[in-house]
């Protein structure tokens, strides 16, 4: 590659006699070494003997015969799939925007331009073009313009060495490596030549040229001819026109000088027709004509063609996934947390950005679109009367596959963008803190299902009644892990959501009407540690990573959890008590087409199927006769479904959680900061507190239409009636 490096400030173009003499001596020595190297490509034994007689032999000490190219940095992609399996790109990630291609995928115009303009004797020499090297050396040592004179093979070697440096994370080591690979010294040049000869002995000419095009830089983060064709001309490397191909090959010579996407400037701007690039392009066209690679007519037409790039920015980062960005972000956090991709989160993401992986996710574009549409219709991105957020997560029952994930915000990880409006955030409110989420939200009465599960596990019936009166002295609760918890003098006086005085509610009545005091009364007959462990068996955990609390207050939902955790738990209930951990990646394919291992779901029995059947009995009636009737009635097509609502103190947060036998969905409207009462507010779409009942049916209607729903097995509990299926409504 011809160097266009400008002399440093203060550099004098006048050379002293000593400098000229020294340069000529160096020139003679280097010429001798070059001659020996050229001989080495033909008669290695003779060359080694000649080289041993010179003092340049130490240049090659410890130098390998051949420098192998490491895996090139390539962009990785995250996809969803349509129902028919067609992949849909969500986002790409890269340090170097590169797509490796084969020989046939590179335009003949580009190949001919590179050879004619950079190395006309490429197919004749053994790695070093002696004539070009000596000409460049003579020009340099005599004070003329610095010239490269490097063969294409030498340029390839230099780029391989540079790419090896790019893989070094330590800044100082990286910089030292880069200096050694690029410094303008006779020693570095001789090493490059020696390695070029080695390359020629093991690689064919065409393969060298192909790799040259794949490794070369084309300005900025654009690397390789395919990505360059995509970026600069919205084309592929195979279908470049003559004018386009030579324009791109011109950039390789000096990406800074000949790049064609810079703002208007004297050297490379659109204002003057990208004069620098055009000059180099036209030189290449002339070389192609001289070497009979194109006709006079082709030359004239290409010369007359203006430089007109069609800049096509590649997708980069999850922000380009638009409405699917938060799910995309969740996928990247899974990759960062997976030891298969590296020793730590930073190394894993770096490996992903460089690895050329295709990641195929679990996202169901139909269910996701329903979630996005209803979110946009029901909840504004910003709200003048409160800092409100809304989330939707859907999980496939029995597989743990995350089908949908959205929220009422625009995604950005850029602080400058976030500062432009409250509609932007980089926090995924669906997920745990460790996966890009928040510290979680109180699920309110949705959490009561775990006390219901423990109630049935301990042999109690749904028909059994408990003292459900509201009182300020609840006495002592049993806790086999932390010891008895006494509420005699704590003045803890939780009320019911509709201010019911309480009474002698059965467990079933408390479930249907979501009676707080009924569940506290149930907990008095249970073990608080047991309730916590049952919640954990459904994979429920605090979003901030700390252990679940197990006070009497947690019975009615004061642990802060992520909505995705609740969706996973409700899927477990619908799956006859077998809970499957969430997964968001179906498969990962490497650049060579090999499938890589991905995190798999782990399904474990949370409760006995008979306990799950008892939970189903109660939660079915929450849908048909209780607090979730609004969501149940609006879901069409209808299939048997379970559900539970949740409202925290002062209606700060409102939840609707439920599932069919196929899909579980959780919808929540929460206070991100502050604590406004949702029952006192309205969106343009309707009351804030009931937005959950407008969104949940919209998502589940699409899920039901696509996945259907089998009968749900239910019973009155372990001590109750035998399990029996719930028949669909007629």
N, C-alpha and C positions, 0 to 999 in steps of 0.2 A: 504494500500500500504506500503510495507516495505521501510523504509527510508534508503538512502545510504549517508546521509549527513556526510561530513567529519568534524572532530573537528576543531575549529578555531585555527589559529596560536597561539602558546603559551599555548595551552590547555594541562593540565597535566593529564595523565591517572591514576596517583596515587591519591587515595582519602583519605582524613583525616578521623579519627574516627568520628568526629562530622558530616562530610558529609555523611558517610555511615549510621550513626544512623538516621540522618535527612531523608535520602532517604528511609530507612526502615519504619520510621514512616509514611512518605508520602505514601509509598507503601501499608501499612496496611489500611490507610484512603481511599486511592483510591480503594483498593480491596473491601472495605466495600461498597463504593459508587457504584462500578460496580455491586456488588452482588445485591444491591437494584434496580439498573437499569434493570438488567436481570429479577428480580422479577416483575418489572413494566410491562414487556412485557407479563406477564402471569396474575398477580393479581395486577392491578394498585392501588386499595385502600390500600392494605396491604403495598405496596411499598412506597406510599406517607407517610404513618404513620411512617415507619421505617426511611425514608429519613429525616423527620422532626426532628428526634431525633439526627441527626448528624449536624455538623457545615458546611456540604457541600451544604446545602439547598440553600445558597445564590448564588451558581453557576448557578442555574436555574431561578433566579428571572427575570421576563420579557421575558423569552425564549419561543418562540412559540412551540406548540405541533408538528408542521409539517413545514418543509421548502419546499416551492414549487419552482420548477425549472422555471425560466423565459425562454422566447424564446431564444433558442441557436443561437449564431452567426453562420450564414451560408453564403456561397458565393453566390453572385448574378451574373446573366448572362445576356449579351446583345446578341440578336439574330437578324438575318435577315431571311426572308423566301424565299424559292424557289417558282417558279410559281405554283407548285402543293401543296404548303403549308408546305413543309418539312422545319423545322427550321435548320438554319446554325449558329453555334456559332461564334460570332465575338470576344468576350472577356469576361473574368470573373473578379470579384473584390471581395476581402475578406480581413478581418483582421485575421480570422481563417478559414482555408480551411477545410470546414466541409460539409458533405451531410448527413442529417438525414435519417435513414433507419428503416424499421420495423423488427420485430422479425424474420420473414422468410427470410429476406435478409442478415442475419448474419450466417456465417458458424457455424455448430455444433461443429467443431473442436475448433473454437475460444471460444465458450461458455464453452465447457468442459475444455479447458486449463485454462481459468480464474478461474473457480470454483475449479478445482483440485489443481491449484498452489497457488491461493490467499486465498481461503475460502472454504475448503472442506465441512464444515458443513453449507454452505450457505442456503440450502433448509430445514435446520432443526432449526436454531436459529431464534430468533425474532428480529434480527437487530444487536446483539452483540454476537460475539463468545467469551464467557467467558474464555475458555481454552487458546485461542490464546492471548487474551488481558493480562491475568495474566502472561503468559509466557514472553511476551514482556516487561511488566512492571518490572518484577523481573530482567530481564537481564539488563534493563536500570539503575535501581536504585542501582544495585550491581556493577556497573562499567563496565559491559560488553558492547558489541556492541549495539548501539541504534536500537531497532526494532519497527516496526509499530504495528503489530498485529491487524490491522484494518480489519473489515469485508468488503465485497464488498459494502454493504449498507453504511457503514461509509465512504468508499472511494467516493461513489457516493455523499453523503452529502457534503463532503469536496469540491469536484469539483463544486457542485452547488453553494456553498458559494463563491468559487473563481470566477466563471462565473459572479456572481452578482457584484463582484468587477470590473471585466473587463468592465462593462457597465458604470462605473463612469468616467467622463471626467476629473474632477479635479485631478491633479497628487497626491497631498498630501492626499486627501481623499481616492483615489484609493490605495495608498501605506498602509495607516492605515488599510483599509479594508482587504487588502491581508495579512498583518501581523496577524490580528486577526483570519483570516481563516486558517493560516498555522503554527502559532507558536507552538513550542513543549513544552507545559505545561499541567499539569494534568487538569487544569480548562478547557482549550480548548478541550482536549480529552473528558472530561465528557459531555460537551455541544454537541460535535459531536455524542457521544453515544445516548444522550437523543433524538436528532433529528433523528437519525437512527431508533430508536424504533418508533417514530412518522411516519416515512416514511413507515415502515413495516405494519403499521395499515391501510394505505390507498392505498398502491400500491401492486400489485402482485409481486411475486418473479421474474417472467419472465420479467415483465415490468421494474423492478429495474435493472435487468441485461441488458436489451435492452438499457435503458437510460445510464447506466454505459458505454456501448460501444460507444454511440453517443456523450457523453460529454468528454470522456477521451482525454488527450493530447498524441500525438504520436511523439513529437519532432518538434521543430521549429513552423511553422504556421499550421502544420497538426493536425487536431482534428477529432475524430470519426473514427470508424473502416472502413467505406466506403472510405473516403478520403485517409486513410492510405493504404488501399489495392490498390487504384488507383495509389497513389504516389510511394509507395515502390515496388510494384510488378505488376503494370499495369494490375490489376485484379479488380474484385468486391469483396465485403465482403462475398458474397454468394458462390463464386467458388474458394476460397482460398484452397490450398493444406494443408495437415497437417503440413508440415514443415513451410510453409509460415504463417499460422495462429498462430502457437506457437511463431514464430519469432516476429510477430506484438504484440502479447500479452506480450511478454518479454519487449518490449519497454515501455509499460504503467507503468511498475514497477519503472523505472527510465529513462525518455526520454533522458536525457543528457548522461548517461552512456551507454545505450543500443541502441541508435539510429544507423541506418545502412546506412546513406548517408553522413557521415562525411569523410574528407580526411583521408588518411592512418595515423594511430596513434597506440600507444602501446595498447590502450584499445578497440578501436572500429573500426579500419581501415580495409579496404579491404586487406591490405598487409598481415595481419595475420588471414584472414578469418572471420573478425568481431568476434574476440574471445569472447569479453564480451557478445555480443548478443547471440552467440552460447551457451555459458555456461548457461545463463539464459533460453534459449530455451530448451536446453537438460534437465534442471531441470524440466521444465513444462512437457516435454514429459514423464519423469520418474514419475511425479505425476499422469499424465493421465493413465499410465500403472498400477500404484499402485491402482488406484481407478476404474480400469476396464473400462476405457473410450475408450481405444484402445487395439488392440491385440499386441502380442510380435512382429509379423511380421511388423505391422504398425510402431511400435516403432523403430525396427532395421532399417527400410528403411528411416525413418525420421531422425534418428540420423546420418545416413551416408550421408544425403543430405547437401551439403555446403550451407552457407548463400550467396545467389546470388541475391541481389536486382536488380530490373529493374526500375531505377529511371525515373519517368515520370512527368516532371514538368507541373503543371497545367497552363492553360492560365490565365494570370493575368495582367490586365491593357490594355489600348487601343493599346499599341505597338504590342500586339500579333494579332491585327486585320489586320496587314500588310497594303495592299492597301486601306482597309476600315477604317483605323485608325482615319482619320480626321472626318469622319462621326461619328464614335464611340465617339470621344471626344466631338462632338457637342451634342450627346445624354446625355453624363454625365453632360454637362453644363446645359441642360434643367432640369435634375433631381436636380441639385444644385440650380436652380432658382425657383423651384416649391415649394411653401409653404406647399403643402400636405406632403412633406417629412421631414419637420422639421422647426425650428425657424430661422435658418440661413444656409448659404451655407455649413459651416463646419459640422454642425449637420446633414444636409440632406445627404451629401456624406457618413458620418459615418453610418447613418441609412441604406443607400443603400448597403454599403460594408458588413454590418452585417445581412441584412434582409432576405436573401435567395430569392430575387425576380428574376423572369424571365421576361426580358423586350423584347418585340417583336416590332421591328422597321419597319419603312416605306421603308427602303432601297430596291430598286428593283435590284437584283443581275445581271440581264441581262443588264439593262441600265448602272448600275455602272461599270460592266466589260467593256462595250464599252467605257465609259469615261476613265477608267484606261488604257486600251489598247492604245487609241489614244493619251492620255497624254504621255505615255511612248515612243510612236513612234515619236511624234512630238516635244516634249520639253525636253531637258536634265535637270537633277536634279541640275547641276551646269553649269555655262557658264563663260568662261574666260574673255569675253569682257563686262560683266555686271551682276549685281545681279538681275536676272530676275526670276519672279515667274509666274506660270500659274495656273488657277483655272477653274473648271467646276462645275456648280450646275444645277440640274434639279428638277422641281417641277410639280406635277400633277395638271392640270387645274381643278378647281372646288372643290378640296379637300384640297389643301395646303400640301399634303404629299410630303416630300422630297424624291425623287427617286434616286438621285445620288449626290455625293460630293467627289471631289478629287482634288489634286494639285500635282505639280511636285517636291515634297519633301518627305523625309522619316520622319516619326513621331517619336518624342521622347520628353518626358518631363524631361529627365535627363540632367542637365547641362554638366555633364562629357561626355555624348554621343554627345551632341550638339557640344561640343568643338572639336570633332574629324573630323568634316567636314561640309561644308556649305550646304550639302544635307540634314542635319537634322534640324528640327525646331519643336517647340511645338505650334506654332501659326497657327491657321486655317484661312487662308486668304479668305475663302468663307463667313465668318460669322462676326457678330458684336463683338466688344471688350468684351462686357459682356458675350459673349458665346464662349470665347476662341479665338476670332479673333483679327484682327489688327484694326487700326483706320480708315481703309477703303481706297478706291482709287477713283479718279475722273473718272466717267463713260463717260465723253466726250459727244459726240452727241447722245448717247443712251438716255440721260436725256431729249432730245428735245421733246420726246413723251408727256411729261406732259404740255409743252407749247402748243403743238398741241391739247391736250385735253381741255385746258382752252380756246383756240381759238374757238373750236367748241361749248363749253359750253356757250360762250358769244354770240352765234348766227352767228359767221362768217362762211364763206364757204371755202372749199378747193380751189375753183377757184379764190378766192379774192386775189388781188395782193397788195404787200406792197413795200415800199421803201427799197430796199436791197443793196443800194450802200455802199461800204466800206468808212468809214469816222472816223475822230478822235473826232468829236463833235456830240454826240448822243442826246444831250439835256436832257430833264427831263422825267423820267419814273414814272408812278403812283404807289404808294404803300399805300394802305388803312390802313396798320398796323403800319408802321414806318414813314409814310410821304413821300412826293415826293423825289425821288433820282435824283440829278442833275449830269449829265456827260458832262457839258459844258467845264470845264477846267481840266478834269482828264487825258486828252491825252490817253484815252482808245481807241485803234484802232485795235480791233480783226480782223484777216484775215480769209479767207475761206481756207479750207483744200487744195484745188487745186489752190489756189491763184486767184479764180474768182474775177473779179472786182465788181461783184454785178450788180443789175439792178432792174427791176420791177418784181421780182419773185412772182409767186402765192404760196400760202401756200402748195399746193400739190407739186409743183416743188422744193420748199425748202426742203420738206420732202424727196422726192425721191433722190435728189442730196446732201442732208445734208448740205445745205448752212447756214453757221453761221449767216451771215448778214441778211439773210431772216428771221431767227427766232428772231433775235434781233429786226428787224423791226416789226414782229408780236407782240413781247412783248411790244413795244412802244404803241400799241393800247390796251393793257391789263393791269392788275393790278399785280404787282410782288408778292404781298401777295397772290393773288388768285392763281397764278401759284404754289407757295409753298404749299398752302393748297390742291391743286389738286394732287400734288405729294404725299403729306401725305395721301390723301384719298386712294391711291394705296399702302399704308403702306410703302412708301419709307421714310427713316430716315438716319441721319448720323450714321456711324458705331461707332463713339466714344460716342454716346449718347447725344450729344449736339443738339440743334434745327437746322433744316435746315436753311441755309442762303438764302436770297432772293434778292440778288443784280442782276443787269443786267447780270453780268458774269455767274451767276449760271444757266441762261437760256441755256447755251451751255455746262453745265455739270461740274462745279467746286466743287460741294459738294462731299465730300468723303463718299462713301457708300459701303456697302458690296455686293458682287456679288449675294448672296442669296436674298437680298432685291430686286434687279432688276429682278431676276427670278420670284419672287412672283408678282411683278407689271405686268410683261408681261403676266403671267398667268391670272391676273385679266382682262387685255385688251381682251385676247382671250376668256374669260368667259363672254362676253357681258357686261363688265364693273363691274362685281362683283368680288372683290378681297378677297381671303381666306388666313388667316394668316398661316405661315408655321408650320407644325407639323412633328416630326420625330419618334413618338412613337404611335403605333397602340393599344397596350395593355400591361398591367403589371399584372403578376400573382404572388401572394404571395406564401409562402412555404406550405400553407394549401390548395392551389388551388383556393383561392378566387381572383377574379379580383379586382384590385385597380383602383380608378379614375385616369385618365391621362389627360394632357392638350388637350383640343379640339380646332379644328380650328374655327375661327370666320370669317364668310363671310359677307361682307358689300358691299352695292352698292357704288362704287367709282364715277361712272358717269352714266348718263342715257344711256340705251342700244343704242339709236340713235347716241349719241356721240361716244360710243365705235365702232359703225358701221362705222362712219366717220373716226376714227383712223385706223380701219382695212383697209378701202379703201386705205389710204395713205401708210400704212405699208406693205400691200400686194404688192404694186408697188415698194417699196424699194427692195423687194425680186426679183421681175421679171424684173424690169427696172433700178434699182438703185444700191446703194453701196453694197447691200448684194447678188447680183446675183450669186457670186461664191459659197456661202453657199447654196443657193436655188437649183442651178443646180446639185450640188454634192450629194444632199439628195435623197436617193432611198430606199424604195418606196416613191414617192412623194405624199403628201397630201397638201391641202391649208394651207399656213403658213404665218405669219406676222413676221417682223423683223426690226431691226434697228442696224446700226453699230455705233461705237464710237471710236474716236481717239483723244487723248488729245494733247496739245501743244507740238510740237517737237516729235510727235509720241512716247511719253513716255509710254503711256498705250494704248492698242488696245482691243476693245470689239466687240463681236457679240452676240446680244440678240434677241431671237425670240421664237415663239411658234406655235404649231398647236392647234386645238381645245381640245387636250388631254394633251399635255406635253409642258412645257416651259423650255428652256435651255439657260443659259448664260455661255459664254466662254470669258475669259480675259487673256491677257498676260501683265504683269505689271512690273514696276521697283520697287523692294522691297526697295532698297536704290539707290541713284544716279538718273540720268535722261538720259540714253543713248537713242538715236534715233533708234527705231526699224526698220525703213526703210533703215537703213544703215548696217544692220546686217543680218546674215544668220545662221540658225541652220543646222546640217547635213540633216535635213528633208526638208529644203527650207527656204524661206525668213521668218524672225521673224515676220514681220508685218502682214503676211497672214497666220500664224499658226492658228489663230482663225477660218479661213475659211476651214482649213483642219480638225479641231477637231469638230466644231459644226455639220457638216453634218454626221460625224461618229456616234455621239451620237443620233442625231435625226433620222437617218436611222433605228437604232435599236428600238427607241421609236415608230416611225411610224409603223414599222412592227408588233410591239407587241400591241400597243394601237389603231392604226388606226388614222383617223382624219375626222371629219365631215366638211361639208361646213361651211365657215365663213361668217357671215352676214356682209355686207358692204354697205355703202352709201356715197353720196357726202357730207354728213354733215347734221346738223339739218335743214338748210335752202335749202338743195339740194334734190337729187332724193330720192325716197322711198327706204328703205332697200331691198337689193336683195342678194341672196346667190352667192358665188363664186363657180362655178362649177369646179371640178377637171379636170386637163389636160387629154386629150385623147392621 
